[in-house]
Amino acid sequence: MKFSLLVNGAAREVDVEGDTPLLYVLRNDLDLKGSRYGCGAGYCGACMVLIDGRAMPSCDVPVETVGERPIVTVEGLGATTLVDAFVAEQAAQCGYCSAGILVSAAALLKDKPQATDADIRAALANNLCRCGSQPRVLRAIRRVVAATAA
């Protein structure tokens, strides 16, 4: 089946089965490798993308359910204050989870630019990191919050 998607602001057409996970379409058909396969069940957050501005696990979303809602991958975030803060705080250790964390944090900061620590922790609850970079991730997001408050 053919599906028309709006990915990172560009109209894209794919020919896949409707139940194909969006993650597979992004990585295999559209060559967007930022979102990663982790658990395959929507629990780890490595595959997070923004769909209609909400962070969602793309491994758990069949492409047929997306419709015309805009999709933003980590590649679509581009150079932002958030990305700069992650670099400055060295928030990516192995980097496997970083794309999903960046997407989740971008969704949070769009809705709550003055997010509290509790807001940040809640927004990242579905993003697993095994390397131990969580303190640096929190510092990076706090840096963005502080910059928007100034």
C-alpha positions in Angstrom: 0.0 0.0 0.0 1.1 3.5 -0.6 1.2 6.0 2.3 1.9 9.7 2.1 3.7 11.0 5.2 4.9 14.4 6.3 8.3 13.8 7.8 10.5 16.6 9.0 8.5 19.1 7.0 8.8 17.2 3.7 6.1 15.1 1.9 7.3 11.6 1.5 5.6 8.6 -0.1 6.2 5.0 0.9 5.0 1.7 -0.4 4.7 -0.7 2.6 2.2 -2.9 4.4 0.0 -0.9 6.6 1.0 -2.7 9.8 4.7 -1.9 9.2 6.1 -0.1 12.3 6.8 3.6 11.6 10.4 3.0 12.9 11.0 0.5 10.0 9.7 3.0 7.5 11.8 5.8 8.8 15.0 3.8 8.9 14.6 1.4 6.0 12.6 3.3 3.5 13.4 7.0 4.3 17.0 6.4 5.4 16.5 8.3 8.7 18.7 6.4 11.0 18.5 8.6 14.2 15.6 6.7 15.7 16.9 3.4 17.0 15.4 0.0 17.6 15.5 -0.9 21.2 12.9 -3.1 22.8 10.3 -3.2 19.9 7.5 -2.8 22.3 7.4 1.0 23.0 9.1 0.8 26.5 12.7 2.0 26.1 12.3 5.3 24.1 15.2 4.7 21.7 12.8 5.1 18.8 10.9 8.2 20.0 9.6 10.6 17.3 7.2 13.5 17.5 3.9 12.8 15.9 1.7 15.9 15.9 4.1 17.4 18.5 3.8 14.4 21.0 6.7 12.1 21.7 5.7 8.6 20.7 7.6 5.3 20.3 7.8 4.7 16.5 8.4 1.0 16.9 4.9 0.6 18.3 3.0 2.8 15.7 1.8 1.1 12.5 2.4 3.4 9.6 -1.3 3.2 8.6 -2.3 4.9 11.8 -0.2 8.0 11.2 -2.3 9.6 8.5 -1.4 13.2 7.7 -0.1 14.0 11.2 3.4 15.6 10.9 6.3 13.4 12.0 9.5 14.9 13.4 12.5 12.7 13.9 15.7 13.7 15.7 17.1 14.7 12.4 14.2 17.1 12.0 15.1 18.9 15.3 18.1 20.4 13.6 20.5 22.6 15.5 18.7 23.8 18.6 19.5 25.1 22.0 18.6 21.7 23.3 21.2 19.9 21.0 23.8 22.5 22.0 23.1 21.9 25.7 23.5 18.1 25.2 26.8 18.7 23.6 27.9 21.2 26.3 26.9 18.8 29.1 28.3 15.7 27.3 24.9 14.2 27.8 25.4 11.3 25.4 27.7 8.6 26.6 27.2 5.7 24.2 24.6 7.7 22.3 22.1 4.9 21.6 19.3 6.4 23.6 20.2 10.1 22.9 17.9 10.6 19.9 14.9 9.4 21.8 15.8 11.5 24.8 16.3 14.6 22.7 12.9 14.1 21.0 11.1 13.6 24.4 12.9 16.6 25.8 11.9 18.7 22.8 8.3 17.8 23.2 8.4 18.7 26.9 10.1 22.0 26.4 7.7 23.0 23.6 4.8 22.5 26.0 6.5 23.6 29.2 9.5 25.9 28.6 9.8 26.4 32.3 9.7 22.7 33.1 10.5 21.7 36.7 12.8 18.7 37.6 9.6 16.7 38.2 8.3 17.6 34.7 11.7 16.6 33.2 11.8 13.3 35.0 8.2 12.5 34.1 8.8 13.4 30.4 11.8 11.1 30.3 10.3 8.2 32.3 9.9 6.2 29.1 13.5 6.7 27.9 15.9 4.1 29.2 19.6 4.8 29.4 22.0 2.1 30.6 25.2 4.2 30.5 24.5 6.4 33.4 24.4 9.7 31.6 21.1 10.7 33.2 22.6 13.4 35.5 24.2 15.0 32.4 20.9 14.8 30.5 19.1 16.5 33.4 21.8 19.2 33.5 21.4 19.8 29.7 17.6 20.2 29.9 17.9 22.4 33.0 20.4 24.5 31.0 17.7 25.1 28.3 15.1 25.9 30.9 17.4 28.4 32.5 18.2 30.0 29.2 14.6 30.5 28.3 14.0 32.0 31.8 16.7 34.6 31.2 
